Amino acid sequence: MLPNTGKLAGCTVFITGASRGIGKAIALKAAKDGANIVIAAKTTQAHPKLPGTIYTAAEEIEAAGGKALPCAVDVRDEQQINNAVEKAVEQFGGIDILVNNASAISLTNTLETPMKRVDLMMNVNTRGTYLTSKACIPYLKKSKIAHILNLSPPLNLNPLWFKQHCAYTIAKYGMSMCVLGMAEEFKGEIAVNALWPKTAIHTAAMDMLGGSGIESQCRKVDIIADAAYSIFKKPKSFTGNFIIDENILREEGVKNFDVYAIKPGHPLLPDFFLDEHPDTIIKKVESRGAVPELKEKPQPPPKPRSGAVEETFRIVKDSLTDDVVKATQAIYQFELSGEDGGTWFLDLKNKGGNIGYGEPSHQADVVMSMSTDDFVKMFSGKLKPTMAFMSGKLKIKGNMALAIKLEKLMNQMNARL
């Protein structure tokens, strides 16, 4: 963990979406120095699935040693942004740092994304970042610290990151393009940078997206808070950078990253937008020993494609036990494209379990669509389901938590396949 230096004492930090998650973590890190925090967020009443309001965040900030100004703000509303900026300047005398953290996400493809959701992502992510920056810039120009930090990714134009969730990517890249433009426009006056995590970060939003069990593959919000803090310590000349949390912390001398893991030693889910190709991600994960069984034994020669799916299911069938069925309680349907493809099912809900070609006799809890090649790779441990899902090789419909259960089961079967 990165120690606090007191550098931000008396500084005013304006953070959008600071009522929970990453925004609140950055706020608490700055509060430990004695900073003034403007909590510009929408939640004034507790949400049933997403804990935290601007008022509970304010209490935590004050308890950590900072001063808090909770402002009810929807970043899509120009008047609300202007009011919050005015209040901040009135109460604290200026603005030294702006963190554009507020974000909306929908990992859906073009035909499955309603325009209402497209507008939300464009208006919160791109326009909200632009608008809040525009409102704060006159005050940031007067500051000795003068930082804008956008929680957005490096501009990786690999089509892979567009094809599954085009609207979300455009909206996030809009935030990154603000960095590109404003860093140049305000060079020498304001440092403008982007920060993005190397791995998935565990937040309430991530639980909603990934389902239960996802947290063991994530890091804590603390890593982003520490990375943001190390950026704020840098001079105005440090600008126009697309920073990855782990990289900047390594530069700061941090060596032990296990302290940031929810479950130290567990393989971590790489974040979106970072790798040129998903296979590179897989190779990197394997090379770090995250999939030790692949390192410990030589790779068998690939099986001929014809009948490989049938052979895989036969081995899975031999592995079935009442205990496995009792522990899983789910029916999986596989829609496989390519040679030896078609519809297959794996029933891990009814007595003794069952496997077969065609649709299951009871409705499937999870439907997985992929190529036969990727299916065989997945069951033999050469392709992690989470990697396949993130890179668009695997599509999942239905209960995500049960899909994650199947991944755990695959890990136990890998030795036999």
C-alpha positions in Angstrom: 0.0 0.0 0.0 1.2 3.5 -0.8 1.7 5.6 2.4 0.1 9.1 2.6 2.5 12.1 2.6 0.2 14.9 3.6 0.7 16.5 0.2 -3.0 17.1 -0.4 -3.7 18.8 3.0 -6.1 21.7 2.4 -6.5 20.9 -1.3 -10.0 20.7 -2.8 -10.8 17.6 -4.8 -14.0 17.5 -6.9 -15.0 13.8 -7.6 -17.9 12.7 -9.7 -19.6 9.4 -8.7 -17.9 9.5 -5.2 -20.7 8.0 -3.2 -19.3 4.5 -3.6 -16.7 2.3 -5.3 -13.6 3.7 -6.9 -14.7 7.4 -6.5 -15.2 7.0 -2.8 -11.9 5.1 -2.4 -10.0 8.0 -4.1 -11.9 10.5 -1.8 -10.9 8.6 1.3 -7.2 8.4 0.3 -7.1 12.2 -0.2 -9.1 12.7 3.0 -6.4 11.0 5.0 -4.1 13.9 4.0 -6.7 16.4 5.2 -8.1 17.3 1.8 -11.5 18.9 1.1 -13.7 16.6 -0.9 -16.6 17.6 -3.1 -18.8 14.5 -3.5 -20.6 15.2 -6.7 -22.9 12.1 -7.1 -26.5 11.2 -7.7 -27.4 8.9 -4.8 -29.1 10.7 -2.0 -31.1 7.7 -0.8 -29.8 4.2 -0.4 -30.2 1.9 -3.5 -31.3 -1.7 -2.7 -28.3 -3.2 -4.6 -25.7 -0.5 -4.5 -24.9 0.7 -1.0 -23.8 4.2 -0.1 -25.1 7.8 -0.6 -23.4 11.2 -0.8 -24.2 11.6 2.9 -22.7 8.3 4.1 -19.6 9.0 2.0 -19.3 12.4 3.6 -19.4 10.9 7.1 -16.6 8.4 6.1 -14.5 11.3 4.6 -14.8 13.4 7.7 -13.9 10.3 9.9 -10.8 9.8 7.7 -9.6 13.3 8.4 -11.0 15.3 5.4 -13.7 17.9 5.0 -16.7 16.9 2.9 -19.2 18.8 0.8 -21.9 16.4 -0.5 -23.6 17.7 -3.6 -26.5 16.0 -5.3 -25.4 16.0 -9.0 -26.4 14.2 -12.1 -23.4 14.8 -14.4 -25.8 15.1 -17.4 -27.3 18.3 -15.9 -25.3 21.4 -16.6 -27.1 23.5 -14.0 -26.4 20.9 -11.2 -22.7 20.7 -12.2 -22.4 24.5 -12.2 -24.1 24.8 -8.8 -21.8 22.2 -7.3 -18.7 23.9 -8.6 -20.0 27.3 -7.2 -20.7 25.7 -3.8 -17.2 24.1 -3.8 -15.5 27.4 -4.6 -17.7 29.3 -2.0 -16.9 26.8 0.7 -13.3 25.9 0.0 -12.0 28.8 -2.0 -11.2 27.0 -5.2 -10.7 23.6 -6.9 -7.3 21.9 -7.2 -8.1 18.5 -8.6 -11.0 17.1 -10.6 -11.7 13.3 -10.9 -14.1 12.3 -13.6 -15.1 8.9 -12.3 -18.9 8.9 -12.9 -19.7 6.2 -15.5 -22.5 4.2 -17.0 -22.0 0.7 -18.5 -23.9 -1.7 -20.6 -21.9 -4.6 -22.1 -24.4 -5.2 -24.9 -24.0 -5.4 -28.7 -25.6 -3.0 -31.1 -29.0 -4.7 -31.6 -29.4 -5.4 -27.9 -28.6 -1.8 -26.7 -31.7 0.4 -26.5 -31.1 4.0 -27.5 -32.1 5.2 -24.0 -29.1 3.2 -22.7 -26.8 4.5 -25.5 -27.8 8.1 -24.6 -27.1 7.4 -20.9 -23.6 6.1 -21.6 -22.7 8.9 -24.0 -24.2 11.6 -21.7 -22.7 10.3 -18.4 -19.3 9.1 -19.7 -18.3 11.4 -22.6 -20.5 14.5 -22.2 -20.5 14.4 -18.4 -16.6 14.3 -18.3 -16.4 17.2 -20.9 -19.0 19.3 -19.1 -17.5 18.8 -15.6 -14.0 19.6 -16.9 -15.3 22.7 -18.6 -16.9 24.0 -15.4 -13.8 23.3 -13.3 -11.1 24.5 -15.6 -11.3 28.2 -14.8 -10.6 27.4 -11.1 -8.0 24.6 -11.9 -6.0 27.2 -13.9 -5.6 29.2 -10.6 -4.3 26.2 -8.6 -0.7 25.2 -8.0 -1.6 21.5 -8.2 -4.1 21.6 -11.1 -4.9 18.0 -12.1 -7.8 16.5 -14.0 -7.9 12.7 -13.8 -10.4 10.7 -15.9 -11.1 7.0 -15.1 -10.9 5.8 -18.7 -8.8 3.4 -20.7 -5.9 3.8 -23.2 -7.2 4.4 -26.7 -6.7 0.8 -28.1 -8.3 0.7 -31.5 -8.3 -3.1 -31.8 -11.8 -4.0 -33.1 -12.0 -6.8 -30.5 -12.9 -4.1 -27.9 -15.6 -2.7 -30.1 -17.4 -5.7 -31.4 -19.3 -6.9 -28.3 -20.1 -3.5 -26.7 -19.6 -0.8 -29.3 -21.6 1.9 -27.5 -19.9 1.5 -24.2 -16.5 1.5 -25.9 -17.3 4.7 -27.8 -18.5 6.4 -24.5 -15.4 5.4 -22.5 -13.0 6.3 -25.3 -14.8 9.7 -25.4 -13.5 10.3 -21.9 -10.0 9.3 -23.0 -10.2 11.7 -26.0 -10.9 14.5 -23.5 -7.5 13.6 -22.0 -5.8 13.7 -25.4 -7.3 17.1 -26.3 -7.3 18.9 -23.0 -3.8 17.8 -22.0 -2.5 19.6 -25.1 -5.0 22.5 -24.8 -4.0 23.3 -21.2 -0.3 22.3 -21.3 1.7 24.0 -18.6 -1.5 25.1 -16.8 -3.3 21.8 -15.9 -2.2 18.2 -15.9 -4.8 16.0 -17.6 -4.4 12.2 -17.4 -6.3 9.0 -17.6 -6.1 6.1 -15.1 -7.3 2.6 -15.8 -6.9 -0.7 -13.8 -4.8 -3.6 -15.1 -7.3 -6.0 -13.6 -11.0 -6.1 -12.7 -11.7 -4.1 -9.5 -14.2 -5.3 -7.0 -17.1 -2.9 -6.6 -20.9 -3.3 -6.1 -21.3 -2.6 -9.8 -18.9 -5.4 -10.6 -21.0 -7.8 -8.5 -24.0 -6.8 -10.5 -22.2 -7.3 -13.8 -20.2 -10.4 -13.0 -22.4 -12.3 -10.5 -21.4 -13.8 -7.2 -17.9 -15.4 -7.1 -16.4 -12.7 -9.4 -14.7 -11.0 -6.5 -12.0 -13.6 -6.1 -10.7 -12.6 -9.5 -10.6 -8.9 -8.6 -8.4 -6.4 -6.8 -9.6 -4.0 -4.2 -10.5 -0.4 -5.0 -7.4 0.6 -2.9 -5.1 0.0 -5.9 -6.9 2.7 -7.9 -6.9 5.1 -4.9 -3.2 4.6 -4.4 -2.4 5.1 -8.1 -4.6 8.2 -8.3 -2.8 9.6 -5.2 0.6 9.0 -6.8 -0.6 11.0 -9.9 -1.8 13.9 -7.8 1.7 14.2 -6.3 3.2 14.8 -9.7 3.8 18.3 -11.3 1.6 19.9 -14.0 4.2 18.9 -16.6 3.1 15.2 -16.0 0.2 15.4 -18.6 -1.4 13.5 -21.5 -0.6 10.1 -20.0 -2.8 7.0 -20.1 -1.7 5.3 -16.9 -2.2 1.7 -15.7 -2.6 1.4 -11.9 0.0 -1.4 -11.4 2.6 0.3 -13.7 2.7 3.6 -11.8 2.7 1.9 -8.4 5.7 -0.2 -9.5 7.4 3.1 -10.4 6.6 4.3 -6.9 8.4 1.3 -5.5 5.4 -0.9 -4.7 6.5 -4.6 -5.1 3.8 -6.6 -3.2 0.5 -6.5 -5.2 -1.0 -9.3 -3.2 -2.1 -6.7 -0.6 -4.5 -5.4 -3.2 -6.0 -8.8 -4.1 -9.4 -9.8 -2.7 -8.1 -13.4 -2.7 -4.2 -13.3 -2.8 -2.8 -15.9 -5.2 -6.0 -16.4 -7.2 -5.8 -15.7 -10.9 -7.0 -12.1 -11.7 -9.4 -11.1 -14.4 -7.6 -8.7 -16.8 -9.6 -5.5 -17.5 -11.0 -4.5 -20.8 -9.2 -2.5 -23.5 -5.6 -3.5 -22.5 -4.4 -6.4 -24.6 -3.8 -6.5 -28.3 -5.4 -10.0 -28.4 -7.1 -12.2 -25.8 -4.6 -15.0 -26.5 -1.9 -12.6 -25.2 -3.9 -12.2 -22.0 -4.1 -16.0 -21.7 -0.4 -16.4 -22.3 0.4 -13.8 -19.8 -1.8 -15.3 -17.1 -0.3 -18.7 -17.8 3.3 -17.4 -17.7 2.6 -15.9 -14.2 1.7 -19.4 -13.0 -2.0 -18.6 -12.7 -2.8 -21.9 -14.5 -0.1 -24.1 -13.0 -1.4 -27.3 -14.4 -0.5 -26.1 -17.9 3.1 -25.4 -16.9 3.7 -28.6 -14.9 2.9 -31.1 -17.7 3.9 -31.1 -21.4 1.1 -30.2 -23.7 -0.4 -33.3 -25.3 -0.6 -33.2 -29.1 -3.9 -31.6 -30.2 -6.7 -34.1 -30.8 -8.2 -34.3 -34.3 -11.1 -31.9 -34.5 -13.6 -34.5 -35.7 -15.4 -36.0 -32.7 -13.4 -33.8 -30.2 -16.6 -32.4 -28.8 -18.1 -35.9 -28.3 -14.9 -37.1 -26.7 -14.9 -34.1 -24.4 -18.5 -34.8 -23.3 -17.6 -38.5 -22.8 -14.8 -37.6 -20.4 -17.1 -35.1 -18.6 -19.8 -37.8 -18.3 -17.2 -40.2 -16.7 -16.5 -37.5 -14.2 -20.1 -37.0 -13.1 -21.0 -37.9 -9.5 -24.0 -37.3 -7.3 -21.9 -34.9 -5.3 -21.1 -32.8 -8.4 -24.8 -32.7 -9.3 -25.8 -31.8 -5.7 -23.1 -29.0 -5.6 -23.9 -27.5 -9.0 -27.7 -27.7 -9.4 -27.9 -26.3 -13.0 -28.6 -27.3 -16.5 -26.2 -26.0 -19.2 -27.0 -25.8 -22.9 -24.1 -25.4 -25.4 -24.7 -23.9 -28.9 -21.6 -24.9 -30.8 -20.7 -23.6 -34.2 -18.2 -25.2 -36.7 -17.3 -28.8 -37.3 -18.9 -31.3 -34.9 -21.1 -28.5 -33.6 -24.8 -28.2 -32.9 -26.8 -28.2 -29.6 -25.5 -30.1 -26.6 -26.5 -30.2 -22.9 -25.0 -30.9 -19.6 -27.6 -31.6 -16.9 -26.1 -31.1 -13.4 -29.5 -30.7 -11.7 -31.3 -34.0 -11.9 -30.3 -37.3 -10.3 -26.9 -38.6 -11.4 -26.6 -35.9 -14.0 -26.8 -36.4 -17.8 -25.1 -35.3 -21.0 -26.3 -35.5 -24.6 -26.8 -34.1 -28.0 -29.8 -31.9 -28.6 -31.8 -29.7 -26.1 -32.2 -30.7 -22.5 -35.6 -32.1 -21.3 -35.9 -29.3 -18.8 -35.2 -25.6 -19.5 -31.5 -24.7 -19.4 -30.4 -22.3 -16.7 -27.4 -21.1 -18.8 -26.9 -21.1 -22.6 -23.4 -20.8 -23.8 -22.6 -20.1 -27.5 -19.1 -20.6 -28.9 -17.1 -22.5 -31.6 -16.3 -26.2 -31.1 -12.6 -25.4 -31.1 -13.0 -23.0 -28.2 -15.3 -25.4 -26.4 -12.7 -28.2 -26.4 -10.0 -25.7 -25.4 -12.2 -24.4 -22.5 -12.9 -27.9 -21.1 -9.2 -28.9 -21.4 -8.0 -25.8 -19.5 -6.3 -24.1 -22.5 -8.9 -21.3 -22.6 -10.2 -19.7 -19.4 -14.0 -19.2 -19.6 -13.7 -15.7 -18.2 -11.1 -14.8 -20.9 -13.3 -16.3 -23.6 -16.3 -14.3 -22.3 -14.4 -11.0 -22.1 -12.9 -11.4 -25.6 -16.3 -12.3 -27.2 -15.4 -15.9 -28.0 -18.1 -17.1 -25.5 -21.6 -15.6 -25.2 -23.6 -16.4 -22.1 -27.3 -16.1 -21.6 -29.0 -16.8 -18.2 -27.6 -17.1 -14.7 -24.1 -15.7 -14.5 -23.4 -17.2 -11.0 -24.2 -20.7 -12.4 -21.9 -20.0 -15.3 -19.1 -19.3 -12.8 -19.9 -22.5 -11.0 -19.3 -24.4 -14.2 -15.8 -22.8 -14.5 -14.9 -24.1 -11.1 -16.0 -27.6 -12.1 -13.9 -27.3 -15.3 -10.9 -26.6 -13.2 -11.4 -29.9 -11.4 -11.8 -31.8 -14.6 -8.8 -30.3 -16.5 -6.5 -33.0 -15.2 -8.6 -35.7 -17.0 -9.1 -33.9 -20.3 
